[in-house]
Amino acid sequence: MRRRKLLTLLGSSLIGVLGCGQSSFSPASRSSSFSSSPLTPIVAEQERQKTRRQKGMELVRVYVGTYTGRGSKGIYAFEFNLQTGEASQPRLVAETPNPSFLAIHPSLRFLYAVNEIWGGNKEGTVSAFVIQPDGGLQFLNQQPSKGVGPCHLTVDKTGKFVLVANYGSGSVAVLPILPDGRLGEATCAIQHEGKSVNPQRQEGPHAHSVNLDPANKFAIVADLGIDKLLVYQFDAAKGTLKPNDPPFVATAPGAGPRHVAFHPNGKFVYAINELNSTVTAYRYDAVKGTLTEIQTVSTLPQGFTGTNTTAEVQVHPSGRFLYGSNRGHDSIAIFAIDGEGKLTFVGHQPTQGKTPRNFGIDSTGTYLLAANQDSDNLVVFRIDPQTGKLEPTGLTLEIPMPVCVKFLPLNAP
């Protein structure tokens, strides 16, 4: 892979910048809602919700990203009823290689997927799709991710840019979204440098996720390979990233930060650490973009001696609970969150499958859907609103190598 590097010394880390701030690209404003209602968007959505309640229905569509092995061909979808807990049969909606992580545009009209391509220095890609009325995905185009093994992506709040993390090369890039949903060439790409204490997993940088704060001002990139949460100032007009001051917060050596979740109040951030099976809580300063550690807790039960790595972390929409997935222990770890952002262990829920990678929580906070990658199933749990505990509903959906779960709200028929 051919990449131009401009290396800048940042404390004990070296970061290379490719093209940030160099593009004259000026994308169109955020796409408008697909609704043609003369009502304001908020009132129109309230009316739609009222209609659904009157009909006793709360339908959502669930998109599932996979690794394309053991029979998987790409992205799958099914309809899920939040009132009854029933689901339709999953169906293939897009054939595309290794769509291991998905992101839905704020307009709900487009879906973006990484193509986690591996093999030497082969560059990965990001694919753009139009969401059809029946849930199908129409391919639009594809752009290089500016790195190897893209594994995570997010769409910014304005709907103008996709930010993507490349695990294999340890880099992050920004891709503009054109008015019709297609992706343009990268407006910014940054190459991380460094290593940490685990010789097998931390021999170099491995950017594992990129998340924007609620204000769309700062991007937090969890880099497993260098044990850092890197913070960038995000320019939503130009699609560029600039290292914040300070540019990162270091985790414990060998922790391996993987994914990050913001608390709904915007005051706390939680990072799940893959290699030492912990979650670290941080206090977040939304003005300065800084992180201050509060505590670190284990995701495993006392006395556990098996092999385990963590994967996903999410905060319940109520802000009262946090969930993290254990691969090896094959469980969801459950924590309560207090007013200071601290975590208190609640319990573990077996996922009824092997290697729970990602999971999804619907916007009402009623259900958690766990994707068990190595047992080819997605298991549905009901969330107790008082305790945060998970109860199996008895519904299991067969999907080959599921990795990522994303919800799309639907209008009532």
C-alpha positions in Angstrom: 0.0 0.0 0.0 1.3 3.4 -1.0 0.9 6.1 1.6 2.5 9.5 2.1 3.4 10.3 5.7 4.1 13.5 7.5 5.2 12.6 11.0 4.5 14.9 13.9 5.8 14.4 17.5 3.0 14.4 20.0 4.3 13.7 23.5 5.5 10.0 23.4 3.4 9.2 20.3 4.2 9.9 16.6 1.2 10.6 14.4 1.4 10.9 10.6 -1.0 13.1 8.8 -2.1 12.5 5.2 -3.9 15.4 3.6 -5.8 16.8 6.6 -7.0 20.3 5.8 -5.6 20.1 2.2 -8.9 19.5 0.3 -11.1 22.2 -1.1 -14.1 19.8 -1.1 -17.3 21.5 0.1 -20.1 18.9 0.5 -23.7 19.8 0.4 -25.7 20.4 3.5 -27.2 17.5 5.4 -29.7 15.5 3.5 -33.3 16.4 4.2 -35.8 14.0 5.8 -37.5 11.6 3.5 -40.8 12.7 5.0 -42.9 15.0 2.8 -45.2 15.9 5.8 -45.9 19.7 6.0 -45.4 19.3 9.8 -42.1 20.1 11.4 -39.9 17.0 11.7 -40.4 16.7 15.5 -44.2 17.0 15.3 -44.3 14.7 12.3 -42.3 12.0 14.2 -44.6 12.5 17.2 -47.6 11.8 15.0 -46.0 8.7 13.6 -45.2 7.4 17.0 -48.8 8.1 18.2 -50.1 6.1 15.2 -47.8 3.2 15.9 -48.9 3.1 19.6 -52.6 3.2 18.5 -52.0 0.3 16.2 -50.1 -1.6 19.0 -47.0 -1.7 16.8 -43.4 -0.5 17.2 -41.6 -1.9 14.2 -37.9 -1.5 13.6 -35.6 -3.0 11.0 -32.4 -4.6 12.1 -29.3 -4.6 9.9 -26.6 -7.1 10.7 -23.1 -6.9 9.4 -21.1 -10.1 9.1 -17.8 -11.7 8.1 -18.3 -13.4 4.8 -17.4 -16.9 5.7 -19.4 -20.1 6.6 -22.1 -19.2 4.1 -22.4 -15.5 4.8 -22.6 -13.2 1.8 -22.8 -9.8 3.3 -25.4 -7.7 5.1 -28.6 -9.2 6.4 -31.9 -7.6 7.7 -35.1 -8.5 9.5 -38.1 -6.7 11.0 -38.5 -6.7 14.7 -41.6 -5.8 16.7 -40.8 -4.0 20.0 -44.3 -4.6 21.3 -44.4 -8.4 20.9 -40.7 -9.3 20.6 -41.3 -11.1 17.3 -39.1 -11.0 14.3 -39.3 -11.8 10.6 -36.9 -14.3 8.9 -33.5 -12.7 8.3 -32.7 -12.1 4.6 -29.7 -11.1 2.6 -30.0 -7.5 1.5 -26.5 -6.7 0.1 -23.7 -8.9 -1.1 -20.4 -7.2 -0.1 -17.2 -8.6 1.4 -16.7 -8.6 5.2 -19.1 -5.8 6.2 -18.0 -6.2 9.8 -19.3 -2.8 11.0 -22.2 -0.7 9.8 -23.4 2.9 10.3 -26.8 4.5 9.3 -27.0 8.1 8.0 -28.9 10.6 10.2 -31.5 11.0 7.4 -32.1 7.2 7.6 -31.7 7.1 3.8 -28.2 5.6 3.5 -26.2 2.9 5.1 -22.4 2.6 5.1 -20.3 -0.5 5.7 -16.6 -1.2 6.1 -15.1 -3.9 3.9 -12.6 -5.4 6.3 -10.2 -6.7 3.7 -7.0 -8.4 4.6 -4.0 -9.8 2.8 -0.6 -8.2 2.8 -0.9 -4.4 2.6 -4.1 -4.5 0.6 -6.2 -1.4 1.3 -9.6 -1.8 2.7 -12.7 0.0 1.5 -16.0 1.6 2.7 -19.2 1.0 0.8 -22.3 3.2 0.5 -25.8 2.0 0.0 -29.3 3.5 -0.5 -31.9 2.0 1.9 -34.8 0.9 -0.2 -38.5 1.0 1.1 -38.5 -2.8 1.5 -35.2 -2.8 3.4 -33.0 -3.8 0.5 -29.7 -2.0 0.0 -28.8 -0.6 -3.4 -25.1 -0.2 -3.8 -23.9 3.3 -4.6 -20.1 3.3 -4.6 -17.0 2.4 -2.7 -14.0 4.4 -1.6 -10.6 3.3 -0.2 -10.4 3.5 3.7 -6.8 4.8 3.5 -5.6 1.8 5.5 -5.6 -1.9 6.0 -8.4 -3.8 7.7 -11.1 -1.2 8.3 -13.1 -2.3 11.3 -15.3 0.5 12.6 -17.0 3.7 11.2 -19.4 6.4 12.2 -21.3 9.1 10.4 -21.0 12.6 11.8 -24.0 14.4 13.2 -24.4 16.7 10.1 -24.5 13.7 7.7 -21.7 15.1 5.7 -18.8 12.7 6.6 -17.9 9.2 7.4 -15.1 8.6 9.8 -13.4 5.1 9.6 -10.8 3.3 11.8 -8.3 0.9 10.1 -7.2 -1.8 12.5 -4.5 -3.4 10.4 -2.5 -0.3 9.6 -3.5 1.7 12.7 -5.0 4.7 10.9 -8.1 6.8 10.8 -9.7 8.6 7.8 -12.5 11.0 6.9 -14.6 10.4 3.8 -17.1 13.1 2.5 -20.7 12.1 1.8 -22.0 13.6 -1.5 -25.6 14.8 -1.8 -26.8 11.5 -3.3 -25.2 9.5 -0.5 -22.1 8.4 -2.4 -18.7 8.7 -0.8 -16.0 11.0 -2.1 -12.2 10.7 -1.8 -10.8 11.1 1.7 -10.4 14.7 3.0 -8.2 13.5 5.8 -6.1 10.5 6.9 -3.9 10.1 9.9 -1.4 7.3 10.5 -0.7 6.3 14.1 2.8 5.2 15.2 4.1 3.3 18.3 3.6 0.0 20.1 3.0 -1.4 23.6 3.8 -4.3 25.9 1.9 -7.2 24.3 4.3 -8.6 21.6 1.5 -10.5 19.8 -1.2 -7.9 19.7 0.6 -4.6 20.2 3.6 -4.8 17.9 2.3 -1.6 16.2 -0.8 0.7 16.1 -4.3 -0.8 15.7 -7.0 1.8 15.6 -10.1 -0.1 16.6 -12.9 2.5 16.7 -13.7 6.1 16.0 -16.5 7.9 17.8 -17.7 11.5 17.8 -18.9 13.3 20.9 -22.5 14.5 21.1 -21.5 18.0 20.1 -19.8 16.7 16.9 -16.6 18.6 17.9 -14.2 15.9 19.0 -13.4 12.4 17.8 -12.1 9.7 20.1 -10.1 7.0 18.5 -9.4 3.9 20.5 -6.0 2.4 19.4 -5.5 -1.1 20.8 -1.9 -1.4 19.7 -0.5 1.7 21.5 -2.8 1.7 24.6 -4.2 5.2 23.9 -7.5 7.0 23.4 -6.5 9.6 20.9 -8.6 12.8 20.8 -9.0 14.9 17.7 -10.7 18.2 17.0 -13.2 17.5 14.2 -13.9 20.2 11.6 -17.4 19.4 10.3 -17.1 22.0 7.6 -13.9 20.7 6.0 -13.9 17.1 7.1 -10.5 17.3 8.8 -9.0 16.1 12.1 -6.5 17.9 14.2 -4.8 16.5 17.4 -6.3 17.9 20.5 -4.3 19.4 23.4 -3.5 17.0 25.1 -3.7 14.6 22.1 -4.5 11.4 24.0 -5.1 9.7 27.3 -3.1 6.5 28.0 -4.7 3.4 29.3 -2.9 0.8 31.5 -0.1 -1.0 29.6 -1.5 -4.0 27.8 -5.1 -3.0 28.3 -5.8 -2.7 24.6 -8.7 -0.2 24.3 -11.2 -1.3 21.7 -14.6 0.5 21.7 -16.0 3.6 23.3 -19.4 4.7 24.5 -20.7 8.1 25.5 -23.2 8.5 28.4 -26.4 10.1 27.2 -25.7 13.2 29.4 -22.4 13.7 27.5 -20.4 13.9 30.8 -18.9 10.4 30.9 -17.1 8.2 28.4 -16.6 4.4 28.8 -13.9 2.5 27.0 -13.8 -1.3 26.9 -10.3 -2.8 26.9 -10.0 -5.9 24.9 -6.8 -7.5 26.1 -7.2 -7.2 29.9 -11.0 -7.5 30.0 -11.8 -4.3 31.7 -14.0 -1.2 31.3 -12.6 2.3 32.2 -14.9 5.1 33.1 -13.8 8.7 32.3 -15.2 12.1 33.1 -15.5 14.1 29.8 -15.0 17.8 29.4 -17.0 18.7 26.3 -15.5 22.1 26.0 -11.8 21.0 26.1 -12.3 17.5 24.7 -10.4 16.0 27.7 -10.8 12.7 29.5 -10.1 12.1 33.2 -10.1 8.6 34.5 -12.7 7.7 37.2 -12.2 4.0 37.7 -11.4 0.7 35.9 -13.5 -2.5 36.6 -13.2 -6.1 35.4 -15.8 -7.5 33.0 -15.1 -11.1 34.3 -16.3 -12.9 37.5 -13.8 -13.4 40.3 -11.8 -16.6 39.8 -12.3 -16.9 36.1 -9.1 -18.5 34.6 -10.1 -19.1 31.0 -9.1 -17.1 27.9 -11.2 -14.0 27.3 -11.2 -10.8 25.2 -13.9 -8.1 25.3 -15.6 -6.5 22.3 -18.5 -4.1 22.5 -19.6 -1.6 25.1 -22.9 0.4 25.2 -24.8 2.6 27.6 -28.5 2.0 28.1 -30.6 4.9 26.7 -31.7 5.7 30.2 -28.1 6.2 31.2 -28.5 3.9 34.2 -26.7 0.8 32.9 -23.7 -0.2 30.9 -23.2 -3.5 29.0 -20.0 -5.1 27.7 -19.4 -8.3 25.8 -17.0 -11.1 26.8 -15.6 -13.4 24.2 -14.4 -16.6 25.9 -16.6 -16.3 29.0 -19.3 -15.7 26.3 -21.4 -13.3 28.3 -22.7 -9.8 28.6 -21.3 -8.0 31.7 -23.9 -5.7 33.3 -23.1 -2.6 35.4 -25.2 0.1 37.1 -24.1 3.7 36.6 -24.4 6.3 39.4 -24.7 10.0 39.2 -20.9 10.4 39.2 -20.4 8.0 36.3 -19.1 5.2 38.5 -19.8 1.6 37.7 -21.2 -1.1 40.1 -21.3 -4.7 39.0 -24.8 -6.1 38.5 -24.2 -9.5 36.9 -23.4 -11.6 33.9 -25.8 -13.0 31.3 -24.6 -15.9 29.1 -25.3 -15.0 25.4 -26.5 -18.6 24.5 -23.8 -18.7 21.8 -20.1 -18.5 21.1 -18.0 -15.4 20.8 -20.4 -12.5 21.3 -18.8 -9.7 19.3 -21.2 -6.8 18.9 -24.7 -6.3 20.3 -27.4 -3.7 19.8 -29.8 -2.0 22.2 -33.0 -0.6 20.7 -33.8 3.1 21.3 -36.5 2.4 23.8 -34.1 0.4 25.9 -36.4 -2.7 25.9 -34.3 -5.3 24.1 -30.6 -6.2 23.7 -29.7 -8.3 20.6 -26.4 -10.2 21.0 -24.5 -11.3 17.9 -22.6 -14.6 18.5 -20.0 -14.7 15.8 -18.8 -18.3 16.1 -22.1 -19.9 16.7 -23.9 -18.2 13.8 -26.8 -16.8 15.8 -28.3 -13.6 17.1 -30.1 -14.0 20.5 -32.7 -11.6 21.8 -32.9 -10.5 25.5 -35.4 -8.3 27.3 -33.9 -5.6 29.5 -35.3 -5.2 33.0 -35.8 -1.4 33.3 -35.3 -1.4 37.1 -32.2 -3.6 37.5 -30.7 -3.6 34.0 -30.6 -7.4 34.0 -31.1 -9.4 30.8 -33.8 -12.1 30.4 -33.7 -14.4 27.3 -36.9 -14.1 25.3 -36.5 -17.5 23.7 -36.0 -15.9 20.2 -32.8 -16.9 18.4 -32.2 -15.9 14.8 -29.8 -17.9 12.5 -27.3 -15.6 10.7 -23.9 -16.7 9.6 -20.9 -15.0 11.4 -22.9 -12.0 12.7 -20.7 -9.1 13.9 -22.6 -5.8 14.0 -26.2 -4.9 14.9 -27.9 -1.6 13.9 -31.5 -0.5 14.3 -33.6 1.5 11.8 -37.0 2.9 12.9 -39.9 2.3 10.5 -43.1 4.1 9.8 -46.3 2.3 10.7 -47.9 0.7 7.6 
